């Protein structure tokens, strides 16, 4: 059977980044410290597990509502109103298999062949594959690292054509760790309204912010509720990456097309897992806040250590579980440095170029994926590496 070239390209090795490069050393038993994979280190809080176990014992094991259980969506509507300042009804919330599934459904529902989708560079690479699977064309709007990767109107406006359909936003931003200001978000909102565009907003890191940085959902800005598809997940803040549960919100006019994709794709999300996720929303938040505080401590360890290494500078991320150090002072490419760190220091970090041309000269270092002790050890290994260059 001959497979379409586009499908073969979408499964290319580059999709896995340094994780794939590290697999050979992992298989050989080398002691690698993994700071490339965007997963939380902590276990899922116990009250979430207990709620899921109780649901199983209660026989919550059968088919449920395609959109997600009613009680869970009601809890999400309350959370959206209280935390995100978003006013949605229960039929404007769709429970999904993680944020990846939420954004996939949104792309497939909203993008037609030939439509253009604007990504902000540095970008999250998965959004490229989803756009292309829907038949769309990715257009890159470069953010200036000299300006702290700030969103500017000019950077986006220059990329808008009569084929533009959507602007994709990741806020807080992966990989840069930025929390975009209201003024930055307003640039996107103004352009979306002027040109009648959709915005897909990936807000998986909404809770993981530091130093009083304020996360704002772009759909809360005037005129944006009806044109924004906002995607959320329990992956990072509640350490539920393996649970595969998230949700999206969209205006009632957009939901039928999105729901059609999700129903065809997965029918609906596992019902007893939704009970665990509901406990995350409605239950005590102390465990989540403690995990965010642990990430802040690890962030400070990483940033302080990186800034003491020759050829490296690192701004403190305002959010997420990633540092994005500038290694251009070494005179070597980010992929070259990432490979050398893997083979010589046995620390796995991601090349900044994996996140687009704007990431060149940087590394993405995930301080959330290991314990504080292992993160500290990784910084010691990196210090020896950079001092030996």
N, C-alpha and C positions, 0 to 999 in steps of 0.2 A: 504494500500500500504506500502511495506517495503522500507524504504529509505536506500541508501548506508551509511555505518557507517562513511566513510570519509566526506560525505556531512554534516552529523549531527555534527561531531566534528568541522567542519570549522565554524559553527555558534555558537560556545560555548560562554558562558557568559564572559570568559576571554577576548574576542575580544573587549569588551567595557571598560575594565579597571575601573578606579574610577568614570568615568562618570555614569556608571550604578549603582555603589554603592551609589552615591549621589542622585539618582532619588527619593528614598523614602523620604529623608529629604526635597528635593525640593517640592515634592507633599504635604508634611505636612506644607509647608509655612515657613520653616526655612530660615533665611537670610544667604545663602551660597555665598562665593566669589569663583568663578570658575577660578582656575588657572591650570586646568588639560587639558582643551580642546584646541587644537592647532588652534584656529581661531583668526583672527584679530578683534580688537575692533572698529576701525574707520568705518565710512560709505564709500561706494564706491565714488570716486571723481565724481563731478557733470558732468564734460564734458564727462565722459564715459556713464553715464545714458542718457545724452542728445543725444548722438550719437545713442544709442539704440532706444530711442523714435523716433528719426528722421527716422531710418530705418523702424520701424513699420509704421509710417505715409506715407513713400514712397512705401509701399507695398512689402517690402522685407520679405516675409512670406512663400515663397514656397520652394520646394526642391532645394538643392544646390549641389555643387560638393561633392562627397564622401570624398575627401581629405581635404575639407575646401574651402571657397571662394577664388578665385584667388587673389583678392586685399589684403585679409588678409594674405595669404601665401607669397605674394610679400613683404608685410611689415615685416613679420617675417624673411624672408631671409635677409633683410637689417639689422634688429636688430641683428641677429646671427652673421653677418659679422662684425658689428661695435662693439658690446659689448662682444661677446663670442669668437671672432676670428675664427669663423667656416664658412667654405665655402660650402654651400649647395644650390642645385637648388630647385625650387618651388615644384618639384615632389618628393623631399626628405624630405618634411615637411608634417606632418599629424596633422590636428586639431582634438582634442579629448575632451571628457567630463571630463575635469580636468586631473591632473597628475595621479590620481588613475586609470582612464581609460587608459591613455597612457601606464602606466607600465603593466597593465593587458594585453593589446593587445600585448605588447612586450614579456611577459612571455609565453602567449599562442602560439605565433608564433614561438618562439625560443626554447622552452623547450619540449623535448620528454619524455615519461615515462622512469624513471630510470636515467635521467640526474641529475647531482649534481650542485647545485647553492650555491656559497659561499656568506654568509652575514658576515659583520663586526660587532662584538659584542662590545658595545651595538648597537642594530639594530632597524630598523623601523618594527614593528610587522606585518604590512599588507603584507610585501613581503613574509612572510612565507606562508600565505594562498594562495597567487597567485601562488607561486611555486608549492605547493601541488595540487592545482586545475589543473595545467598543467601536473601533474604526476611526477614532479621532487622531488628531495630529498634535503632538506636544510642541509648545512654543515656550522658550525659556526667557524669563525676565531676570536679568542679573542684578543682585543686590551688592552694593559696594562694601567690601570689608573695611575700608578706610573710614566708613561711616557707621561701623558697627553692624553691618548687614541690615540697616534700617530700610523700611518700606518707603519708597518715594512714589509720588504720582507719575513722574516722568518715566521711571523705569518700566512701569506697567503700561502706561498710555501708549508708549512707542510700539508695543507689541500687539495692540488691538487692531483687528481687521474686521471686514464684514463677515468673516467665517468664525470669529471668536464666539464661543458658547459659554465658557466657564473659566473662572479663576480659582485656583486651588490654594488654600491657606492652611498651614500647620502652625497652630498657636496654642500653647508655647511651642517654639520651633525646634524641630529635630532636623539638622544636627547642631545648630548654633547655640541653643539654650536661651534664645531671646524670648521675652514676653513683650508682644507688640503693644504700643501705647494706643490710646483711643484715637489720637491724631493719625497714626499710621494706618489703623483700621479704617478710618474715615476716608483715606485716599482710595482704598479698595471699594468701599461702599459708594463713594461718589461716581467712580468709573462704572461700577456695576449698574447703577441706576441710570446713568447717562446713556449707556450702550445696551441696556436691557440684557444683562448677563446674569448667569447663575454663579453662586459662590459655594464651593464645597469647603467646609471648615473642619479640619481634623483637630480635635481638642482632647486627645487622649491624656495629655499631661496637665490637664486643667487644675488638679490639686497640688501638683509638685512644683511649687514656686517658693522662692527664697527671698529673704530681706525685704519683706513687705511688697514685693512685686505683685501687681494686681492683674489677674487674668480677666479679660473681657470677651464675652462671646459676641462675635460680629453680628449675629442675628438680632442682638438686642439694640443695635443702632437703628435710627429711624429709616424706614423704607426697606430694611434688609430681611425682615422676618419672612416675607413672601418669596424671596429669591435665594434663600440660603438653605443648604442641606448641611446640618451639623452632625458630626459623627463623634461618639463617645465610646469608652470601654472601661472595664474594671481591671484591665491588664496590669497597669503600672501602679496606681495608687493603692489598690487593694491586694496586690501581688497575686493576681488571678490569671496569669498569662496562659496557663494550660487549660483553664476552664472554657475558654473561647466564648465569651459572652460580652456583648456590647449593645449599642442601640443608636438609632439616628432619629432626628427630628426634622420635619419639613412641613410646609404648608399643605393643607388638605388637598389643594389642586395638584400637588406633585406626588402625593402618596400612592395613588392607584398604580402608576407606572413602576414605582419603586417596589411596591408590594408584589406586583406581578413577577418581577425578577426574583425576589427573595423566595416566594412560594414555589416557583419553578426550580430554584436552585437547591433549597434545603427543607422545604415545607415550613418548618418552624424550629426554633431553638429548643433543645433539651429542657423539659418542663421542670425537673427537680433542680437543675442547675439555676434556673431562674429564681427559685426560692432562696438559694444561697446568695444570689446577687441582690435580691430584695432585702435580705438581712444586712448586706453591706450598706445599702442606701438608708435603711430605716434604723439600723442598730447603732451601737456606740462607735464613735469615730476615733477614739483614743489610739487604737492600734494603728490605724492609717496615719494619724498625725505623728506617731512615734516612728513609723517607717520613713516618713518625709524628713523628720529631724535626723535620723540616721544617715539618710542620703545627703543632707546638708553638711554633716560632719565629714563625710567622705569627700564631698565636693571641696571643702576647705583644705583637706589633706592634699588632694590632687592638684589644686590650683597653686597652693604654696610651693609644692615640690616642683611642679613643671616650670614655674617662673625662676627657679634656681638652676635650671639646666641650661648649658650653653647652646645658643641657637634657637631657644624656645621662648615664646611668650604666650601667656594664657589669661584672657579675661575671665572673671568669675561668671559662670552662667547664671542667669536670673531664674532659671527653671530647668525642668527635665532631669535626666540622670546622666547627662553627657557634658564633658568638657570638650572644647574645640580649639586645642592649642595651635598656634601658628609656628610651623617649623621651617619657614622659608629661609631663616637665618642659617640653616645648615647647607644651603645651596643644592639640596637634592630634592627630587620629586617626592610627593607624599606616598605614592605606591612603593617607591624604592625604600624609603625610610620604614614604612610599615612592614615590608618583607624582611628587612634587616633586623628590626626589633623582634619579629617572630623567630627568626633563625638564630639570632645571637643572644637576645635577652629572654627569650621564651615567654614573652608577653604578647597577647593578641590585641591589637588595636586596629581600627578601620582607617583606611586611607581616605583623606578628605575628598579626593577626586571621585570617589564612589558616589558622592552626593552632588556631582556636577562640576563644571569648570570653576565655579566660584569657590569650591572646596579645596582646589589645588593649593598646596602650601600649608595644609592643615592635616591634623589627625582627629578622628573622633574617638574619645576615650570614655567608655561607659563605666562610671564609678559605682553605678547601682547594681551591677551584676555579681559582685563578690562581697565577702565580708570586709569589715574595716581592716582586719589584720592582713588579708590578702591584697587589698588595695594598697596598703602601706608597703608591703613587700614588692608589689609591682612598681611602685614609684622608686624604690631602692634599685631595682633592676634597671629601670629606665635611666636613672641618674648615672649609673655606671656606664650604660650604653652611650649616652650623649656626651659624657665627659671623655669617652675614649675616641670619639669621632675626630 
